[in-house]
Amino acid sequence: MEKYEPSRLNDQNHFFKEDPWRIFRIMAEFVESFEVMSRVGPAVSVFGSARMKRTDPYYQAAVDLARELARNGFAVITGGGPGIMEAANKGAALAKGTSVGLNIELPREQKGNRYANVPLHFHYFFARKVCFVKYSCGFVFMPGGFGTLDEFAEISTLVQTERIPRFPLILFGREFWRGLLDWMRKQMLGREFISPEDLDLFLVTDSVDEAVRAVLAYREEKGVPRRAPRAFA
């Protein structure tokens, strides 16, 4: 049986006493973000590495992708930080569209970029995730790290289990995603942990035009409103 030192026990007691007040902080985060995001209009979330350099071709691809989405009436939502997030916010801003940054408080890496004209700040990852999913009708996963994989896995699960509609899920960068897809086919599908049709849930592409067309096709099929509000802050 684990032995508790007095200091550890006191820390835990303090933690549990804070729980009721933490609920109000969580509620406030949802209320504030829902109030803002409900005015954003049809949107596409773009995920990718915060460490992506501005000289990387994927950075420019994210700029071009977001610009085209904004030109076609979509708001663009990112995590609000540097790298791919900055690139996508930049593209939407260049098109004078709605460029949303859902920034998260982290000790390293994450700093808000200057291209998000609708910035929101979060303390809780789960509240931030809800806003990505609740207010998007398409998701683009650029090359990234654990955070990008986390969002891809969670959103794919929500689509697979029909908790959300079958929104376009776009894996951008064939070379980057090839290893994961091969592993999914060999291990997950090979062991029957997923069904063959589960691998059809997402589009893999290197083309900005193809990615945009997939989102536009979904809009036409489902009758998604055609215009996001212009930038506001």
C-alpha positions as CSV (number, residue, x, y, z in Angstrom):
1,M,0.0,0.0,0.0
2,E,1.3,3.4,-1.0
3,K,2.5,5.6,1.9
4,Y,1.5,9.2,1.7
5,E,3.9,11.8,2.9
6,P,2.1,14.7,4.8
7,S,3.0,17.2,2.2
8,R,1.5,15.0,-0.6
9,L,-1.6,14.4,1.4
10,N,-2.0,18.2,1.9
11,D,-1.5,18.8,-1.8
12,Q,-4.2,16.3,-2.7
13,N,-6.6,17.8,-0.1
14,H,-6.0,21.2,-1.6
15,F,-6.6,19.8,-5.1
16,F,-9.9,18.2,-4.2
17,K,-11.1,21.3,-2.3
18,E,-10.6,23.3,-5.5
19,D,-12.7,21.0,-7.7
20,P,-16.1,22.7,-7.1
21,W,-14.6,26.0,-8.1
22,R,-12.8,24.4,-11.1
23,I,-16.3,23.5,-12.5
24,F,-17.1,27.2,-12.7
25,R,-13.9,27.9,-14.6
26,I,-14.8,25.2,-17.0
27,M,-18.3,26.5,-17.4
28,A,-17.0,30.0,-18.1
29,E,-14.6,28.7,-20.7
30,F,-17.5,27.0,-22.5
31,V,-19.9,30.0,-22.2
32,E,-17.4,32.5,-23.6
33,S,-16.2,30.3,-26.4
34,F,-19.7,29.2,-27.5
35,E,-20.9,32.8,-27.5
36,V,-18.1,33.8,-29.9
37,M,-18.0,30.7,-32.0
38,S,-21.7,30.6,-32.6
39,R,-21.2,33.8,-34.8
40,V,-18.4,32.4,-36.9
41,G,-20.4,30.6,-39.5
42,P,-19.4,27.5,-41.5
43,A,-15.8,26.7,-40.8
44,V,-13.0,24.3,-41.5
45,S,-10.4,23.3,-38.8
46,V,-6.8,23.0,-39.9
47,F,-4.4,21.1,-37.6
48,G,-0.6,20.7,-37.9
49,S,2.7,21.1,-36.2
50,A,3.5,24.2,-34.1
51,R,7.2,23.6,-35.1
52,M,6.7,23.8,-38.8
53,K,9.2,26.3,-40.3
54,R,8.0,29.1,-42.5
55,T,10.3,27.8,-45.2
56,D,8.7,24.4,-45.3
57,P,6.5,23.7,-48.4
58,Y,3.8,22.5,-46.1
59,Y,3.7,26.0,-44.5
60,Q,2.9,27.6,-47.8
61,A,0.4,24.9,-48.6
62,A,-1.5,25.7,-45.4
63,V,-1.5,29.4,-46.4
64,D,-2.8,28.6,-49.9
65,L,-5.4,26.1,-48.5
66,A,-6.8,28.5,-45.9
67,R,-6.9,31.4,-48.4
68,E,-9.0,29.4,-50.8
69,L,-11.3,28.2,-48.1
70,A,-11.8,31.8,-46.9
71,R,-12.4,32.9,-50.5
72,N,-15.1,30.3,-50.8
73,G,-16.9,31.6,-47.7
74,F,-15.5,29.4,-44.9
75,A,-14.0,30.5,-41.6
76,V,-10.7,28.9,-40.8
77,I,-10.1,27.6,-37.3
78,T,-6.7,26.7,-35.9
79,G,-5.1,26.2,-32.6
80,G,-3.9,29.8,-32.7
81,G,-0.2,29.1,-32.3
82,P,2.9,29.1,-34.6
83,G,3.8,26.8,-37.5
84,I,1.0,25.3,-39.5
85,M,-1.5,27.2,-37.3
86,E,0.0,30.5,-38.1
87,A,0.1,29.6,-41.8
88,A,-3.6,28.7,-41.9
89,N,-4.6,31.8,-40.0
90,K,-2.4,33.9,-42.3
91,G,-4.1,32.5,-45.4
92,A,-7.6,33.2,-44.1
93,A,-6.6,36.7,-43.0
94,L,-5.0,37.5,-46.5
95,A,-8.4,36.6,-48.0
96,K,-10.0,39.0,-45.5
97,G,-11.9,36.1,-44.1
98,T,-12.7,34.9,-40.5
99,S,-9.4,33.6,-39.0
100,V,-10.1,31.9,-35.7
101,G,-7.3,31.0,-33.3
102,L,-8.2,28.7,-30.3
103,N,-5.0,29.3,-28.3
104,I,-4.1,27.1,-25.3
105,E,-2.0,28.0,-22.3
106,L,1.2,25.9,-22.5
107,P,4.6,26.3,-20.8
108,R,6.4,25.9,-24.1
109,E,5.9,26.4,-27.9
110,Q,2.4,27.8,-27.9
111,K,2.1,31.5,-28.4
112,G,-0.7,33.2,-30.2
113,N,0.0,34.2,-33.8
114,R,-0.9,37.7,-35.1
115,Y,-3.1,36.5,-38.0
116,A,-6.0,35.2,-35.9
117,N,-8.6,38.0,-36.1
118,V,-11.0,36.0,-33.8
119,P,-8.7,34.9,-30.9
120,L,-9.9,32.8,-28.0
121,H,-7.8,31.5,-25.1
122,F,-8.3,28.2,-23.3
123,H,-6.9,26.6,-20.2
124,Y,-8.5,23.2,-20.8
125,F,-7.7,21.1,-23.8
126,F,-11.1,19.3,-23.7
127,A,-13.0,22.6,-23.9
128,R,-10.8,23.7,-26.9
129,K,-11.5,20.4,-28.6
130,V,-15.2,20.8,-28.3
131,C,-15.0,24.1,-30.2
132,F,-13.0,22.5,-33.0
133,V,-15.6,19.8,-33.5
134,K,-18.8,21.7,-32.7
135,Y,-18.2,24.5,-35.1
136,S,-16.4,22.8,-38.1
137,C,-17.8,21.1,-41.1
138,G,-14.5,19.9,-42.4
139,F,-11.0,19.0,-40.9
140,V,-7.6,19.2,-42.5
141,F,-4.7,17.4,-40.9
142,M,-1.3,18.7,-42.1
143,P,1.9,17.1,-40.9
144,G,2.3,17.4,-37.1
145,G,3.1,15.7,-33.9
146,F,1.3,14.2,-30.9
147,G,-1.4,17.0,-30.9
148,T,-2.2,16.5,-34.5
149,L,-2.4,12.7,-34.1
150,D,-4.6,13.2,-31.1
151,E,-7.1,15.4,-33.0
152,F,-7.0,13.0,-36.0
153,A,-7.8,10.0,-33.8
154,E,-10.5,11.6,-31.8
155,I,-12.3,13.2,-34.7
156,S,-12.0,10.0,-36.8
157,T,-13.5,8.1,-33.9
158,L,-16.4,10.5,-33.7
159,V,-17.2,10.1,-37.4
160,Q,-16.7,6.3,-37.3
161,T,-19.1,6.0,-34.4
162,E,-21.6,8.4,-36.0
163,R,-21.4,10.8,-33.1
164,I,-20.9,13.5,-35.6
165,P,-21.7,13.7,-39.4
166,R,-19.3,12.3,-41.9
167,F,-17.5,15.5,-42.4
168,P,-14.5,15.7,-44.8
169,L,-11.4,14.4,-43.1
170,I,-8.4,15.4,-45.1
171,L,-4.9,14.0,-44.5
172,F,-2.6,16.5,-46.3
173,G,0.8,15.1,-47.3
174,R,0.9,11.6,-48.7
175,E,4.5,11.0,-47.8
176,F,4.0,12.1,-44.2
177,W,0.9,10.0,-43.6
178,R,2.0,6.9,-45.6
179,G,3.6,5.1,-42.7
180,L,0.7,5.5,-40.4
181,L,-1.8,4.4,-43.1
182,D,0.3,1.3,-43.9
183,W,0.4,0.4,-40.2
184,M,-3.4,0.9,-39.9
185,R,-4.0,-1.4,-42.8
186,K,-1.5,-4.1,-41.6
187,Q,-2.2,-4.0,-37.9
188,M,-5.7,-2.5,-37.3
189,L,-7.4,-3.8,-40.4
190,G,-5.3,-7.0,-40.5
191,R,-6.4,-7.8,-36.9
192,E,-10.0,-6.7,-37.7
193,F,-9.9,-4.0,-35.1
194,I,-11.5,-1.7,-37.8
195,S,-13.6,-2.4,-40.8
196,P,-12.4,-1.9,-44.4
197,E,-14.8,1.0,-44.9
198,D,-13.2,2.8,-41.9
199,L,-10.1,3.5,-44.1
200,D,-12.5,5.4,-46.5
201,L,-13.4,8.0,-43.9
202,F,-10.6,10.3,-45.0
203,L,-9.0,11.7,-48.1
204,V,-5.3,11.6,-48.5
205,T,-3.9,14.3,-50.9
206,D,-1.0,16.6,-51.7
207,S,-3.3,19.0,-53.6
208,V,-4.7,22.2,-52.2
209,D,-7.3,22.2,-55.0
210,E,-8.4,18.6,-54.2
211,A,-8.8,19.4,-50.5
212,V,-10.8,22.5,-51.2
213,R,-13.0,20.6,-53.7
214,A,-13.8,18.0,-51.1
215,V,-15.0,20.6,-48.7
216,L,-17.0,22.4,-51.4
217,A,-18.6,19.1,-52.5
218,Y,-19.7,18.4,-48.9
219,R,-21.2,21.9,-48.7
220,E,-23.2,21.4,-51.9
221,E,-24.3,17.9,-50.8
222,K,-25.4,18.9,-47.3
223,G,-26.6,22.4,-48.0
224,V,-24.2,24.1,-45.7
225,P,-24.6,27.9,-45.7
226,R,-22.4,29.5,-48.3
227,R,-20.9,32.4,-46.5
228,A,-19.1,32.9,-43.3
229,P,-19.3,36.4,-41.7
230,R,-16.4,38.7,-42.5
231,A,-13.6,39.0,-40.0
232,F,-14.6,40.3,-36.6
233,A,-12.8,40.5,-33.3
